[in-house]
Structures are given as C-alpha cells and as structure tokens.
Amino acid sequence: MTLQTFTLPDLGEGLTEAEVVRWLVAVGDEVVVDQPVVEVETAKSIVEVPSPYAGRVSELHGAEGGMVAVGSPLISVEAGLTVAPEPAQVAAAQYREEEKAGSGNVLIGYGTPEGSGSGRRRRPRAPHSATGEPNAAVQGRVPRVTSPLVRRLAREAGVSILGITGTGVDGLITRRDVQAAIDATAVRGEPAATNRTGLEVAQRVPMSGFRKAVSAALSRSRSEIPEATVWVDVDFTELFALRERAKAAGKPVPGLLAYLARFTVAALRAHPELNGEVDTVAGELIQYAGINLGLAVQTERGLLAPAVLDAHRLTTSELDTEIRRVTEATREGRATQAELTAGTFTLNNYGAFNVDGSAAIINHPQVAILGFGRVIDRAWVVDGELAVRKIAQMSFVFDHRVCDGGTAAAFMRIVADAIESPASAIANL
C-alpha cells in the first residue's frame, strides 16, 4: 500500500487557513474516492472536503477546533488509487466550478452527496501504550501541540501543557483538552491567571474563522468609510391594510419584507450612486447596472448578508419567493458563494429582533445600508386628528464620499412614500 497525504486545497475567499469543524472519519476507517472526510469552516460557509484517495485512513492532520493552513497535510490514506496527480489544485478548481453551479458547501468532483460514504462521525481514539495508559507526558514524550490557538489558550489561562493528556491523533493536545484542564483547575480552586479586571476568567472561546472574517470586515468598514446616519418614522398603516385586503380577496400576499425590497429597488434605480462601491486606488465611484439586494440574515454561525441576485428583474411576488429561499438556504449553510458575496446594497430588518432602531455598519465594500425597526401601534396625527397608526423607524447609513445628505434624504423619501401610499407606488413601478 502507498501512503498518500491530501493537503488542504485553496477554498477561495482569499483565505490562507480554515478551521476543522468536525472529522467525518476516524483513523482505521476505509474511505472511497470522493467521500467527504472533514468539515472545515471558511469565512462564509462550512465546506465538506472529500478525499481524492481510496483506502484506509492512517492519520488525521488536525484536531477539531484547530486551524489548518492551505497546502498543509489534512489527511493521510494508505491507498493505491489517486484521482489526480495534484489533488489540491484540482480540488480548488472543482470547488470554484461548484460555486458557479450553485452550491457553496461541497467540493464537486471530490465529494458529492451521491458519492459520499456513511457520513458517520467518529472521534479518533487516543493511542494507548502497552499498559493501556494514554500516550502523554507520563511516557516521557514531549506533549504534541500543533495549534497556536491551543498554545495561546493554555498560556493565557496559566495552565501548563506538560500536565495535559492529549486526546487527539497520536496524543495531540486539542483545544478541548486545554479547556478541560482549565475547568479542572477552577474546580480545585487553584489560582487562575491574573488580568486587568482582577476577576477570574470564566471561559475563553477562540474566535472561529467566520468570526475573524466578520471582525475584519466590520473593522475595515468603520476605519475606511466616513459614514453618516439619517432616520425617519414611517407610517405602515396603509401597507398593512393593502395586504389585508388582498388576503380577504383570496389573493396570494407577499411578505412585508418583499414590499420593502421592491420599494428599495425602485429607490436604488432613482439613485444608482448608492448601488455601487468606491475604488480608492483608481479614485472612482463605481455604479452597477443591476441590483443584487443583500439581506441581513441571522444564523447559528452569526450574521450573514446573502443577496437576492438580479433583484431589479423581479416582481414583488418573485422577490418574496427568492427572499424566503435565500434566507432558508443561508440558515442551512446552502447559500452559494455568489449569493454570499455579490451583494451591492443591504436591507436589514432588525425589527425582527423586537428593537426600534439601529445605526448599522455598512457591509464593506458597499456604500449604504437601509434598516427597519419593529412596527408598533403609536398615537399619530393624521389630517389634524389624533389616531392610532402602525409606525416603524427607518434608518439609513451611507458613505459620505458617495453622496451628501440631500441624496440620502431623497432616497429615503422614495421608500417611505411608497410604504405610506403603497397602492399608488405599486401602480407606478
């Protein structure tokens, strides 16, 4: 048998490393070509990486929760069959082809759902000595720690790795091993590492690749974009009434967000400078011919902004269908790479979290973001009379390099006027 080692391919997105979320196989398992063997987390999604080799797994290079650099060993297989002389390069190319085909979480040609194995999850067994003891410092060996994150976690918690037994492959010390040692220290009442607060540290949670990417994007947005925020209270009463009349007539009724998306698209057509980005190198303001409308979607992994592609071509009903599809796909980790990265403007419905207002952060490199708070009944003056109306706050954050307050106000009024007089607005769209 020939020992073949598969390295982590370039998964795109400009990343140099990925986090191992979970292994789908264990040492000793038999694998077939294209069988997914590990899930790794990139900046935008969780990706199943399949094996280009068939045979028996001899080593897993990386612990769950640890980082693996692109081009570094990922899995070793005792195999006699390869699918390509340079599997990392081929995997990267096929991954990009799959992005174009519409799935962002499987490397086509290396691991497809039809060609996958059992998909079962087994944790690698820690190797034991002849006496049954786990291999660790008791055997006089230097503890194996390959992850800088694991070393830092131990160092900052004041825990020595010399006394930790690794449960990873070949006695590798994982983040979970260090955290268990930290927890055990706290239970025994031993002194914890000091910090500026004088308080004991309850827990340290390493940032995932996704959170690092989000942090970098938000920091870049705030550091590069001279943003300004304006807001206005909008009367949703007529829009709610319009939808209720349609329901009473037995007609299909798009969701509220679909109407807001449709009105936003109309406003962007009137002010295309807000549907673009700033090229700081060339000193140019870019405007796009079409609109990929981003939507802020809260997922288990964090806040993402997938886009309804070519939103300018869709009716309100079609927007409703696409919004529901893209939102569900994003929460399930099935959104395509294009949907996750191609947005030209973002719509944020933070009212879904039962809050009234927000000064959102622009999704760099976009130049603006429009948000809506919750719709609540409020006392409102209409034609000189006090009435109860359905009111929500609309906030707009824009890049002051692209436009001034007058343009921002004009954009907002198009959206607000359409919400307050939806029948006439829809008739003119």
Disulfide bonds with the S-S distance in Angstrom:
none
